[in-house]
Amino acid sequence: MPDPSLALDPITSPVTGAALPLLDLPASAPRDARPGISGASPQELLSWFADRGEPAFRARQLADHIWSGRAGAFDDIHTLPGGLREALAADYRFDTLVGTDRRKADGGLTDKALHRLDDGRVVESVLMRYPARGSRRERTTLCISSQAGCAVGCPFCATGELGLWRDLLPSEIIDQARYWRRELLAEGRRLTNIVFMGMGEPLLNADAVLAACAALSDGNRFGLGQRHIAVSTSGVIPGIERLTALQRQYTLAVSLHAARPELRDVLVPLNRRYPLHDVVRAATEYAEVTGRRVTYEMVMIDGINDTAADARAAAALLRERLAHVNLIPMNPVAHTPWQPSPPERVEAFAVILRAAGLDTTVRRNRGLDIGAACGQLAAEHAGQPAPDAVQRRREAIERRSAAALGSAAAPGNGAPGNGAPGNGAPASGARAPSSDRARARTTRMESGNVGEPA
């Protein structure tokens, strides 16, 4: 049993155990009442033109400019009469992002954007360019946000400093992709993948995220293939079940981070509401229904979740499932006492997973010098938290992680690594099934603490 005194820690929620915000942010500004044009359905736009006595082809002319990246404002759509452009601007916003600040890293291969919304809130997106290499074609992956802030409060994530400001509208999600399509058009490049791994928990804003996915994958709108869109979740089971019922071909990515429940309670506080094994069961059903391999993400933290026992627990949890594992060294975050796992330990972790037949990729962080990991730039924009608040947060994280690790290592609890098959992990000396294909997979892929669709 966890120490009940930890639940009373004043810097965490007594309901979810998630970290409370470190920063007191000003109230939001008034919202623009006009909806974003990218959130309007094709039928809505047809009706808008029909109500004004305009032929249907006007909606197609508008859509061409909304989605192609060739226009940045209604006034740029010269195929529409000036009066229609003015009417559209009165009823809709062409772009819900009112301003964007950008930083580059990795020789121009990585771009981090901080987007300002109409109420003054900010969200982030990260663009990662992958040049062609060997048999692999050039790729451009965009990581986008689904919420301004995040309520989950994972202690290794910079967004946890901010708490949740609000959900994003479908148009505010879509417009992050539209922004980068315009930028890439000037480079002669195209966007090849989108991952919902930026700020926020996508499936806690499922209505907007699924509406955005529908627009992004619609051949008459943004036009990206479903298999090139990945939706990440820390384990919101109702949202996973909704995805399963839709039977789309999106990649589901589960933020696993620990295969031992008591440790995942600390690393992913939502585990207390949606337990680990139930999350994996729901993700497995998604794989069975859609035929799509599920990606499991593990941020590797030195001395916390990177031991051989953790690897064996993960192998036992995911063995013989349609799964791919991404191992991602943690980006250092100011409010945590933790550091990324050393490369040799991440490799040793990967060897155990591959020996269990699991395809495993070790990713190399990108954009460290521009705060490319989730929430880092937004937290920087919001200001520095008080030093005593940071110190209390670090001490609380140390207490919680020490308690979780102590519980896992206690004799007789069936914890992995002590000779007992705890949490479904193989007992000491148990022989894991081998896979030549998985063992041979040694590809290292680069990312800004995000993963591409597998």
VEXKEKE-757074 format. One record per residue (C-alpha): residue in one letter; x, y, z; chain; residue number from 1. Coordinates in Angstrom, 3 decimals. Layout:
N
[doke "A",[X,Y,Z],"A",NUM]
...
END
This chain:
454
[doke "M",[0.000,0.000,0.000],"A",1]
[doke "P",[1.327,3.503,-0.785],"A",2]
[doke "D",[2.047,5.767,2.160],"A",3]
[doke "P",[-1.299,7.564,2.799],"A",4]
[doke "S",[0.538,10.700,3.900],"A",5]
[doke "L",[1.677,11.211,0.324],"A",6]
[doke "A",[-1.911,11.822,-0.746],"A",7]
[doke "L",[-1.953,14.904,1.481],"A",8]
[doke "D",[1.010,16.563,-0.180],"A",9]
[doke "P",[-0.106,20.187,-0.834],"A",10]
[doke "I",[1.450,20.331,-4.306],"A",11]
[doke "T",[-0.576,17.459,-5.683],"A",12]
[doke "S",[-4.274,16.960,-6.285],"A",13]
[doke "P",[-5.948,14.969,-3.497],"A",14]
[doke "V",[-8.305,13.535,-6.133],"A",15]
[doke "T",[-5.982,12.381,-8.936],"A",16]
[doke "G",[-2.543,12.664,-7.376],"A",17]
[doke "A",[-1.478,14.776,-10.361],"A",18]
[doke "A",[0.936,17.638,-9.868],"A",19]
[doke "L",[-0.700,21.005,-9.279],"A",20]
[doke "P",[0.541,23.937,-11.393],"A",21]
[doke "L",[3.774,25.576,-10.297],"A",22]
[doke "L",[2.767,28.878,-11.857],"A",23]
[doke "D",[-0.096,31.260,-11.137],"A",24]
[doke "L",[-1.032,32.474,-14.592],"A",25]
[doke "P",[-3.172,35.515,-15.410],"A",26]
[doke "A",[-6.784,35.108,-16.422],"A",27]
[doke "S",[-7.402,34.520,-20.093],"A",28]
[doke "A",[-8.447,37.323,-22.426],"A",29]
[doke "P",[-11.923,37.438,-24.036],"A",30]
[doke "R",[-12.420,34.933,-26.839],"A",31]
[doke "D",[-13.132,35.742,-30.474],"A",32]
[doke "A",[-16.714,34.649,-31.085],"A",33]
[doke "R",[-16.046,33.699,-34.705],"A",34]
[doke "P",[-15.300,29.989,-35.262],"A",35]
[doke "G",[-12.198,28.901,-37.123],"A",36]
[doke "I",[-12.873,28.146,-40.790],"A",37]
[doke "S",[-10.877,24.892,-40.659],"A",38]
[doke "G",[-13.316,23.506,-38.088],"A",39]
[doke "A",[-16.294,23.983,-40.406],"A",40]
[doke "S",[-17.483,20.828,-42.154],"A",41]
[doke "P",[-17.784,20.740,-45.954],"A",42]
[doke "Q",[-21.566,20.626,-45.576],"A",43]
[doke "E",[-21.534,23.709,-43.336],"A",44]
[doke "L",[-19.590,25.669,-45.935],"A",45]
[doke "L",[-21.894,24.517,-48.733],"A",46]
[doke "S",[-24.862,25.738,-46.673],"A",47]
[doke "W",[-23.131,29.066,-45.952],"A",48]
[doke "F",[-22.720,29.775,-49.672],"A",49]
[doke "A",[-26.185,28.455,-50.546],"A",50]
[doke "D",[-27.755,30.805,-47.981],"A",51]
[doke "R",[-26.185,33.672,-49.919],"A",52]
[doke "G",[-27.370,32.423,-53.289],"A",53]
[doke "E",[-23.889,31.312,-54.336],"A",54]
[doke "P",[-23.198,28.169,-56.415],"A",55]
[doke "A",[-21.628,25.106,-54.814],"A",56]
[doke "F",[-18.329,25.537,-56.630],"A",57]
[doke "R",[-17.610,28.558,-54.405],"A",58]
[doke "A",[-17.215,26.189,-51.437],"A",59]
[doke "R",[-14.677,24.201,-53.441],"A",60]
[doke "Q",[-12.748,27.359,-54.286],"A",61]
[doke "L",[-12.651,28.249,-50.608],"A",62]
[doke "A",[-11.627,24.743,-49.537],"A",63]
[doke "D",[-8.760,24.691,-52.037],"A",64]
[doke "H",[-7.225,27.710,-50.336],"A",65]
[doke "I",[-8.019,26.640,-46.770],"A",66]
[doke "W",[-6.204,23.342,-47.146],"A",67]
[doke "S",[-3.544,23.834,-49.819],"A",68]
[doke "G",[-1.336,26.192,-47.831],"A",69]
[doke "R",[-1.383,28.802,-50.594],"A",70]
[doke "A",[-3.331,31.398,-48.589],"A",71]
[doke "G",[-2.773,33.001,-45.200],"A",72]
[doke "A",[-5.954,35.102,-45.096],"A",73]
[doke "F",[-9.319,35.397,-46.815],"A",74]
[doke "D",[-7.966,38.338,-48.810],"A",75]
[doke "D",[-5.492,35.961,-50.467],"A",76]
[doke "I",[-8.328,34.000,-52.119],"A",77]
[doke "H",[-8.605,35.966,-55.332],"A",78]
[doke "T",[-10.940,33.431,-56.970],"A",79]
[doke "L",[-13.675,34.678,-54.610],"A",80]
[doke "P",[-15.323,38.076,-55.099],"A",81]
[doke "G",[-14.307,40.739,-52.606],"A",82]
[doke "G",[-17.779,40.855,-51.072],"A",83]
[doke "L",[-17.687,37.141,-50.288],"A",84]
[doke "R",[-14.226,37.465,-48.781],"A",85]
[doke "E",[-15.487,40.208,-46.491],"A",86]
[doke "A",[-18.546,38.162,-45.494],"A",87]
[doke "L",[-16.396,35.147,-44.701],"A",88]
[doke "A",[-14.076,37.266,-42.558],"A",89]
[doke "A",[-17.093,38.578,-40.648],"A",90]
[doke "D",[-18.328,35.052,-39.856],"A",91]
[doke "Y",[-15.125,33.013,-39.548],"A",92]
[doke "R",[-11.472,33.291,-38.595],"A",93]
[doke "F",[-9.161,32.128,-41.354],"A",94]
[doke "D",[-6.574,31.153,-38.725],"A",95]
[doke "T",[-7.081,30.620,-34.973],"A",96]
[doke "L",[-3.353,31.062,-34.279],"A",97]
[doke "V",[-2.901,34.795,-33.759],"A",98]
[doke "G",[0.883,34.712,-33.614],"A",99]
[doke "T",[3.777,32.258,-33.685],"A",100]
[doke "D",[7.327,32.393,-32.335],"A",101]
[doke "R",[9.824,29.895,-33.747],"A",102]
[doke "R",[13.170,28.428,-32.786],"A",103]
[doke "K",[15.436,26.204,-34.881],"A",104]
[doke "A",[17.866,23.475,-33.850],"A",105]
[doke "D",[19.821,20.527,-35.246],"A",106]
[doke "G",[21.128,22.481,-38.212],"A",107]
[doke "G",[17.633,23.532,-39.246],"A",108]
[doke "L",[16.156,20.019,-39.113],"A",109]
[doke "T",[14.042,20.762,-36.016],"A",110]
[doke "D",[11.642,23.694,-35.550],"A",111]
[doke "K",[9.764,24.462,-32.328],"A",112]
[doke "A",[6.795,26.828,-32.542],"A",113]
[doke "L",[4.972,28.585,-29.731],"A",114]
[doke "H",[1.507,29.508,-31.015],"A",115]
[doke "R",[-0.556,32.234,-29.337],"A",116]
[doke "L",[-4.321,31.806,-29.266],"A",117]
[doke "D",[-6.990,34.494,-29.225],"A",118]
[doke "D",[-7.350,34.424,-25.417],"A",119]
[doke "G",[-3.612,34.743,-24.811],"A",120]
[doke "R",[-3.011,31.055,-24.072],"A",121]
[doke "V",[-0.120,29.356,-25.830],"A",122]
[doke "V",[0.405,25.901,-27.315],"A",123]
[doke "E",[3.395,24.244,-28.937],"A",124]
[doke "S",[4.162,22.281,-32.057],"A",125]
[doke "V",[7.437,20.712,-33.189],"A",126]
[doke "L",[8.430,20.000,-36.789],"A",127]
[doke "M",[11.134,17.389,-37.406],"A",128]
[doke "R",[12.725,16.920,-40.817],"A",129]
[doke "Y",[14.325,13.568,-41.615],"A",130]
[doke "P",[16.499,13.566,-44.752],"A",131]
[doke "A",[16.413,10.522,-47.017],"A",132]
[doke "R",[18.823,7.866,-45.821],"A",133]
[doke "G",[19.518,4.540,-47.488],"A",134]
[doke "S",[16.224,3.009,-48.517],"A",135]
[doke "R",[14.219,5.426,-46.359],"A",136]
[doke "R",[12.568,8.351,-48.088],"A",137]
[doke "E",[12.613,11.905,-46.764],"A",138]
[doke "R",[10.053,12.419,-44.015],"A",139]
[doke "T",[8.649,15.415,-42.167],"A",140]
[doke "T",[6.868,14.737,-38.877],"A",141]
[doke "L",[4.795,17.267,-36.960],"A",142]
[doke "C",[4.016,16.943,-33.257],"A",143]
[doke "I",[0.913,18.943,-32.293],"A",144]
[doke "S",[-0.938,19.894,-29.109],"A",145]
[doke "S",[-4.505,18.989,-28.176],"A",146]
[doke "Q",[-4.892,21.074,-25.011],"A",147]
[doke "A",[-3.417,24.279,-23.635],"A",148]
[doke "G",[-1.608,22.749,-20.683],"A",149]
[doke "C",[-2.369,19.298,-19.296],"A",150]
[doke "A",[-4.277,17.877,-16.333],"A",151]
[doke "V",[-2.448,14.541,-16.121],"A",152]
[doke "G",[0.622,15.983,-14.376],"A",153]
[doke "C",[3.305,13.430,-15.238],"A",154]
[doke "P",[6.239,14.610,-13.086],"A",155]
[doke "F",[8.867,14.301,-15.840],"A",156]
[doke "C",[6.907,16.552,-18.246],"A",157]
[doke "A",[7.357,20.320,-18.431],"A",158]
[doke "T",[3.665,20.801,-19.252],"A",159]
[doke "G",[2.952,19.617,-15.700],"A",160]
[doke "E",[4.307,22.944,-14.456],"A",161]
[doke "L",[1.399,24.693,-16.155],"A",162]
[doke "G",[-1.633,22.601,-15.268],"A",163]
[doke "L",[-4.608,22.615,-17.636],"A",164]
[doke "W",[-5.739,25.950,-19.048],"A",165]
[doke "R",[-8.376,24.650,-21.465],"A",166]
[doke "D",[-9.188,22.225,-24.264],"A",167]
[doke "L",[-8.365,23.244,-27.802],"A",168]
[doke "L",[-11.057,23.578,-30.441],"A",169]
[doke "P",[-10.818,21.337,-33.520],"A",170]
[doke "S",[-9.784,24.367,-35.572],"A",171]
[doke "E",[-7.024,25.253,-33.095],"A",172]
[doke "I",[-5.622,21.738,-33.458],"A",173]
[doke "I",[-5.952,21.657,-37.242],"A",174]
[doke "D",[-4.441,25.125,-37.661],"A",175]
[doke "Q",[-1.147,23.939,-36.198],"A",176]
[doke "A",[-0.871,21.545,-39.153],"A",177]
[doke "R",[-2.033,24.228,-41.592],"A",178]
[doke "Y",[0.642,26.603,-40.299],"A",179]
[doke "W",[3.403,24.110,-41.015],"A",180]
[doke "R",[1.954,23.156,-44.397],"A",181]
[doke "R",[2.308,26.805,-45.435],"A",182]
[doke "E",[5.868,26.939,-44.103],"A",183]
[doke "L",[6.877,23.691,-45.792],"A",184]
[doke "L",[5.360,24.774,-49.092],"A",185]
[doke "A",[7.938,27.559,-49.216],"A",186]
[doke "E",[10.685,24.934,-48.688],"A",187]
[doke "G",[9.378,22.627,-51.382],"A",188]
[doke "R",[8.612,19.985,-48.749],"A",189]
[doke "R",[5.438,18.267,-47.646],"A",190]
[doke "L",[4.196,17.042,-44.306],"A",191]
[doke "T",[4.263,13.236,-44.085],"A",192]
[doke "N",[3.260,12.428,-40.478],"A",193]
[doke "I",[1.325,14.033,-37.630],"A",194]
[doke "V",[1.577,12.855,-34.026],"A",195]
[doke "F",[-0.637,14.042,-31.165],"A",196]
[doke "M",[2.216,14.084,-28.667],"A",197]
[doke "G",[2.440,17.772,-27.840],"A",198]
[doke "M",[0.794,19.559,-24.921],"A",199]
[doke "G",[-2.254,17.914,-23.393],"A",200]
[doke "E",[-3.859,14.488,-23.122],"A",201]
[doke "P",[-5.581,13.983,-26.494],"A",202]
[doke "L",[-8.238,11.574,-25.288],"A",203]
[doke "L",[-9.343,13.922,-22.508],"A",204]
[doke "N",[-10.348,16.201,-25.383],"A",205]
[doke "A",[-11.566,13.355,-27.540],"A",206]
[doke "D",[-14.404,15.142,-29.365],"A",207]
[doke "A",[-12.089,17.848,-30.699],"A",208]
[doke "V",[-9.202,15.471,-31.401],"A",209]
[doke "L",[-11.351,13.018,-33.342],"A",210]
[doke "A",[-12.921,15.866,-35.314],"A",211]
[doke "A",[-9.424,17.148,-36.103],"A",212]
[doke "C",[-8.269,13.666,-37.138],"A",213]
[doke "A",[-11.256,13.377,-39.468],"A",214]
[doke "A",[-10.394,16.693,-41.149],"A",215]
[doke "L",[-6.674,15.942,-41.333],"A",216]
[doke "S",[-7.298,12.547,-42.964],"A",217]
[doke "D",[-10.119,13.667,-45.300],"A",218]
[doke "G",[-8.988,13.584,-48.918],"A",219]
[doke "N",[-11.120,16.654,-49.639],"A",220]
[doke "R",[-9.597,18.612,-46.763],"A",221]
[doke "F",[-6.059,18.254,-45.351],"A",222]
[doke "G",[-5.608,14.882,-47.056],"A",223]
[doke "L",[-3.094,13.030,-44.874],"A",224]
[doke "G",[-3.531,9.252,-44.788],"A",225]
[doke "Q",[-4.954,7.777,-41.583],"A",226]
[doke "R",[-1.870,5.612,-41.105],"A",227]
[doke "H",[0.227,8.765,-41.009],"A",228]
[doke "I",[-1.590,10.096,-37.932],"A",229]
[doke "A",[-0.725,8.904,-34.419],"A",230]
[doke "V",[-2.917,9.601,-31.386],"A",231]
[doke "S",[-1.116,9.327,-28.069],"A",232]
[doke "T",[-2.716,8.744,-24.680],"A",233]
[doke "S",[-1.571,8.214,-21.123],"A",234]
[doke "G",[-4.299,5.603,-20.829],"A",235]
[doke "V",[-7.773,7.165,-21.097],"A",236]
[doke "I",[-9.712,3.950,-21.628],"A",237]
[doke "P",[-13.047,5.478,-22.777],"A",238]
[doke "G",[-11.135,7.366,-25.459],"A",239]
[doke "I",[-9.302,4.227,-26.585],"A",240]
[doke "E",[-12.649,2.447,-26.804],"A",241]
[doke "R",[-14.040,5.272,-28.950],"A",242]
[doke "L",[-11.081,4.935,-31.304],"A",243]
[doke "T",[-11.660,1.193,-31.486],"A",244]
[doke "A",[-15.339,1.654,-32.328],"A",245]
[doke "L",[-14.436,4.056,-35.158],"A",246]
[doke "Q",[-12.249,1.368,-36.785],"A",247]
[doke "R",[-9.936,3.929,-38.347],"A",248]
[doke "Q",[-6.316,3.248,-39.268],"A",249]
[doke "Y",[-4.708,5.784,-36.949],"A",250]
[doke "T",[-1.706,4.651,-34.925],"A",251]
[doke "L",[-2.493,4.388,-31.221],"A",252]
[doke "A",[0.440,5.322,-28.986],"A",253]
[doke "V",[0.231,4.539,-25.261],"A",254]
[doke "S",[2.444,6.459,-22.832],"A",255]
[doke "L",[3.522,3.451,-20.791],"A",256]
[doke "H",[6.641,4.704,-18.948],"A",257]
[doke "A",[6.499,1.880,-16.381],"A",258]
[doke "A",[5.211,-1.674,-16.443],"A",259]
[doke "R",[5.026,-1.943,-12.646],"A",260]
[doke "P",[1.704,-0.471,-11.446],"A",261]
[doke "E",[3.060,1.071,-8.242],"A",262]
[doke "L",[5.746,2.944,-10.198],"A",263]
[doke "R",[3.353,3.963,-12.967],"A",264]
[doke "D",[1.119,5.500,-10.283],"A",265]
[doke "V",[3.962,7.983,-9.750],"A",266]
[doke "L",[5.059,8.505,-13.354],"A",267]
[doke "V",[1.543,8.603,-14.843],"A",268]
[doke "P",[-0.906,9.661,-12.091],"A",269]
[doke "L",[-3.847,8.785,-14.342],"A",270]
[doke "N",[-2.889,5.138,-13.672],"A",271]
[doke "R",[-4.838,5.405,-10.420],"A",272]
[doke "R",[-8.016,5.981,-12.421],"A",273]
[doke "Y",[-7.260,3.749,-15.403],"A",274]
[doke "P",[-5.036,0.882,-14.180],"A",275]
[doke "L",[-2.167,-0.333,-16.321],"A",276]
[doke "H",[-3.450,-3.778,-17.211],"A",277]
[doke "D",[-6.871,-2.396,-18.178],"A",278]
[doke "V",[-5.161,0.162,-20.437],"A",279]
[doke "V",[-3.101,-2.528,-22.171],"A",280]
[doke "R",[-6.205,-4.685,-22.563],"A",281]
[doke "A",[-8.067,-1.800,-24.249],"A",282]
[doke "A",[-5.073,-1.060,-26.493],"A",283]
[doke "T",[-4.818,-4.728,-27.445],"A",284]
[doke "E",[-8.476,-4.703,-28.490],"A",285]
[doke "Y",[-7.740,-1.682,-30.678],"A",286]
[doke "A",[-4.935,-3.635,-32.355],"A",287]
[doke "E",[-7.142,-6.680,-32.865],"A",288]
[doke "V",[-10.027,-4.699,-34.364],"A",289]
[doke "T",[-7.961,-2.423,-36.621],"A",290]
[doke "G",[-4.974,-4.652,-37.380],"A",291]
[doke "R",[-2.758,-1.704,-36.412],"A",292]
[doke "R",[0.269,-2.206,-34.211],"A",293]
[doke "V",[0.119,-0.208,-30.966],"A",294]
[doke "T",[3.150,1.881,-30.019],"A",295]
[doke "Y",[4.142,1.939,-26.354],"A",296]
[doke "E",[6.260,4.920,-25.314],"A",297]
[doke "M",[8.704,4.789,-22.408],"A",298]
[doke "V",[10.585,7.889,-21.288],"A",299]
[doke "M",[13.772,6.495,-19.761],"A",300]
[doke "I",[14.687,8.001,-16.365],"A",301]
[doke "D",[18.002,7.251,-14.715],"A",302]
[doke "G",[17.576,4.836,-11.812],"A",303]
[doke "I",[13.781,5.068,-11.817],"A",304]
[doke "N",[12.285,2.952,-14.610],"A",305]
[doke "D",[15.339,1.731,-16.532],"A",306]
[doke "T",[16.417,-1.367,-14.593],"A",307]
[doke "A",[16.535,-4.919,-15.888],"A",308]
[doke "A",[13.525,-5.661,-13.659],"A",309]
[doke "D",[11.578,-2.888,-15.391],"A",310]
[doke "A",[12.560,-4.290,-18.780],"A",311]
[doke "R",[11.455,-7.802,-17.801],"A",312]
[doke "A",[8.140,-6.449,-16.509],"A",313]
[doke "A",[7.561,-4.577,-19.774],"A",314]
[doke "A",[8.489,-7.657,-21.784],"A",315]
[doke "A",[6.031,-9.797,-19.848],"A",316]
[doke "L",[3.283,-7.206,-20.147],"A",317]
[doke "L",[3.595,-6.778,-23.919],"A",318]
[doke "R",[4.911,-10.147,-25.125],"A",319]
[doke "E",[2.934,-11.678,-27.995],"A",320]
[doke "R",[0.893,-8.510,-28.467],"A",321]
[doke "L",[0.809,-6.480,-31.678],"A",322]
[doke "A",[3.136,-3.885,-30.196],"A",323]
[doke "H",[6.141,-1.691,-30.869],"A",324]
[doke "V",[8.152,-0.042,-28.083],"A",325]
[doke "N",[9.864,3.353,-28.267],"A",326]
[doke "L",[12.526,4.057,-25.657],"A",327]
[doke "I",[13.066,7.805,-25.282],"A",328]
[doke "P",[15.703,9.335,-22.968],"A",329]
[doke "M",[14.047,11.906,-20.708],"A",330]
[doke "N",[14.584,15.568,-21.447],"A",331]
[doke "P",[15.751,17.251,-18.200],"A",332]
[doke "V",[12.982,19.354,-16.624],"A",333]
[doke "A",[13.639,22.003,-13.980],"A",334]
[doke "H",[11.032,20.871,-11.458],"A",335]
[doke "T",[12.154,17.226,-11.305],"A",336]
[doke "P",[15.239,15.755,-9.604],"A",337]
[doke "W",[15.670,13.198,-12.392],"A",338]
[doke "Q",[18.072,12.813,-15.297],"A",339]
[doke "P",[17.899,10.788,-18.532],"A",340]
[doke "S",[19.085,7.209,-18.504],"A",341]
[doke "P",[22.613,6.701,-19.859],"A",342]
[doke "P",[22.709,5.298,-23.412],"A",343]
[doke "E",[24.211,1.974,-22.401],"A",344]
[doke "R",[21.381,1.298,-19.943],"A",345]
[doke "V",[18.746,2.170,-22.559],"A",346]
[doke "E",[20.454,-0.254,-24.950],"A",347]
[doke "A",[20.480,-2.991,-22.297],"A",348]
[doke "F",[16.768,-2.369,-21.727],"A",349]
[doke "A",[16.133,-2.677,-25.456],"A",350]
[doke "V",[18.066,-5.966,-25.649],"A",351]
[doke "I",[15.726,-7.542,-23.073],"A",352]
[doke "L",[12.634,-6.363,-24.957],"A",353]
[doke "R",[13.945,-7.619,-28.302],"A",354]
[doke "A",[14.785,-10.982,-26.771],"A",355]
[doke "A",[11.120,-11.220,-25.793],"A",356]
[doke "G",[10.115,-10.726,-29.425],"A",357]
[doke "L",[9.197,-7.035,-29.173],"A",358]
[doke "D",[10.152,-4.613,-31.924],"A",359]
[doke "T",[11.983,-1.868,-30.066],"A",360]
[doke "T",[13.386,1.474,-31.207],"A",361]
[doke "V",[15.809,3.625,-29.234],"A",362]
[doke "R",[15.222,7.249,-30.075],"A",363]
[doke "R",[17.701,10.093,-29.875],"A",364]
[doke "N",[16.406,13.418,-28.626],"A",365]
[doke "R",[16.352,16.387,-30.922],"A",366]
[doke "G",[15.924,20.078,-30.215],"A",367]
[doke "L",[17.355,19.993,-26.684],"A",368]
[doke "D",[18.737,23.521,-27.071],"A",369]
[doke "I",[15.330,24.956,-28.049],"A",370]
[doke "G",[13.158,23.180,-25.470],"A",371]
[doke "A",[11.625,20.804,-28.001],"A",372]
[doke "A",[10.111,18.433,-25.465],"A",373]
[doke "C",[6.464,18.806,-24.503],"A",374]
[doke "G",[5.703,22.008,-22.612],"A",375]
[doke "Q",[9.252,23.334,-22.246],"A",376]
[doke "L",[8.838,26.435,-24.386],"A",377]
[doke "A",[5.379,27.218,-23.011],"A",378]
[doke "A",[6.673,26.891,-19.449],"A",379]
[doke "E",[9.549,29.205,-20.289],"A",380]
[doke "H",[7.092,31.710,-21.793],"A",381]
[doke "A",[4.934,31.574,-18.662],"A",382]
[doke "G",[7.822,32.629,-16.412],"A",383]
[doke "Q",[9.927,31.109,-13.682],"A",384]
[doke "P",[8.146,29.459,-10.743],"A",385]
[doke "A",[9.185,30.407,-7.237],"A",386]
[doke "P",[12.336,28.505,-6.138],"A",387]
[doke "D",[10.673,27.224,-2.959],"A",388]
[doke "A",[7.779,25.818,-5.025],"A",389]
[doke "V",[10.248,24.022,-7.299],"A",390]
[doke "Q",[12.104,22.638,-4.285],"A",391]
[doke "R",[8.898,21.344,-2.695],"A",392]
[doke "R",[7.941,19.727,-6.009],"A",393]
[doke "R",[11.317,18.014,-6.320],"A",394]
[doke "E",[11.176,16.742,-2.739],"A",395]
[doke "A",[7.652,15.399,-3.217],"A",396]
[doke "I",[8.659,13.608,-6.413],"A",397]
[doke "E",[11.648,12.069,-4.620],"A",398]
[doke "R",[9.422,10.843,-1.769],"A",399]
[doke "R",[6.854,9.364,-4.105],"A",400]
[doke "S",[9.340,7.643,-6.378],"A",401]
[doke "A",[11.321,6.295,-3.399],"A",402]
[doke "A",[8.125,4.899,-1.894],"A",403]
[doke "A",[7.137,3.279,-5.192],"A",404]
[doke "L",[10.568,1.782,-5.763],"A",405]
[doke "G",[10.718,0.549,-2.168],"A",406]
[doke "S",[7.328,-1.098,-2.527],"A",407]
[doke "A",[8.418,-2.783,-5.745],"A",408]
[doke "A",[11.581,-4.142,-4.159],"A",409]
[doke "A",[10.012,-5.328,-0.886],"A",410]
[doke "P",[10.454,-9.097,-0.265],"A",411]
[doke "G",[7.387,-11.213,-0.860],"A",412]
[doke "N",[5.498,-8.736,-2.983],"A",413]
[doke "G",[6.133,-10.574,-6.216],"A",414]
[doke "A",[8.096,-7.696,-7.715],"A",415]
[doke "P",[10.092,-8.397,-10.831],"A",416]
[doke "G",[13.771,-8.859,-10.318],"A",417]
[doke "N",[13.629,-10.469,-6.859],"A",418]
[doke "G",[13.113,-13.986,-8.071],"A",419]
[doke "A",[9.315,-13.864,-8.080],"A",420]
[doke "P",[7.187,-13.410,-11.181],"A",421]
[doke "G",[5.510,-10.192,-10.040],"A",422]
[doke "N",[3.193,-8.245,-12.317],"A",423]
[doke "G",[3.403,-11.025,-14.852],"A",424]
[doke "A",[7.189,-10.747,-15.242],"A",425]
[doke "P",[9.161,-13.962,-15.761],"A",426]
[doke "A",[10.797,-15.474,-12.725],"A",427]
[doke "S",[14.571,-15.355,-12.468],"A",428]
[doke "G",[16.027,-17.760,-14.986],"A",429]
[doke "A",[12.834,-17.965,-17.048],"A",430]
[doke "R",[13.534,-18.196,-20.740],"A",431]
[doke "A",[11.894,-15.581,-22.923],"A",432]
[doke "P",[10.899,-16.499,-26.454],"A",433]
[doke "S",[13.304,-15.155,-29.033],"A",434]
[doke "S",[12.720,-13.313,-32.299],"A",435]
[doke "D",[15.495,-12.920,-34.823],"A",436]
[doke "R",[13.611,-10.078,-36.497],"A",437]
[doke "A",[13.157,-8.117,-33.265],"A",438]
[doke "R",[16.696,-8.823,-32.064],"A",439]
[doke "A",[18.112,-7.609,-35.359],"A",440]
[doke "R",[16.186,-4.363,-35.234],"A",441]
[doke "T",[18.741,-1.865,-33.984],"A",442]
[doke "T",[17.502,1.226,-35.735],"A",443]
[doke "R",[17.942,4.455,-33.839],"A",444]
[doke "M",[15.515,7.157,-34.850],"A",445]
[doke "E",[15.733,10.808,-33.937],"A",446]
[doke "S",[12.976,12.687,-32.172],"A",447]
[doke "G",[12.228,15.591,-29.889],"A",448]
[doke "N",[10.825,13.210,-27.252],"A",449]
[doke "V",[8.054,12.203,-29.597],"A",450]
[doke "G",[7.581,9.152,-31.792],"A",451]
[doke "E",[6.460,8.698,-35.354],"A",452]
[doke "P",[3.758,6.260,-36.350],"A",453]
[doke "A",[5.312,2.824,-36.366],"A",454]
END
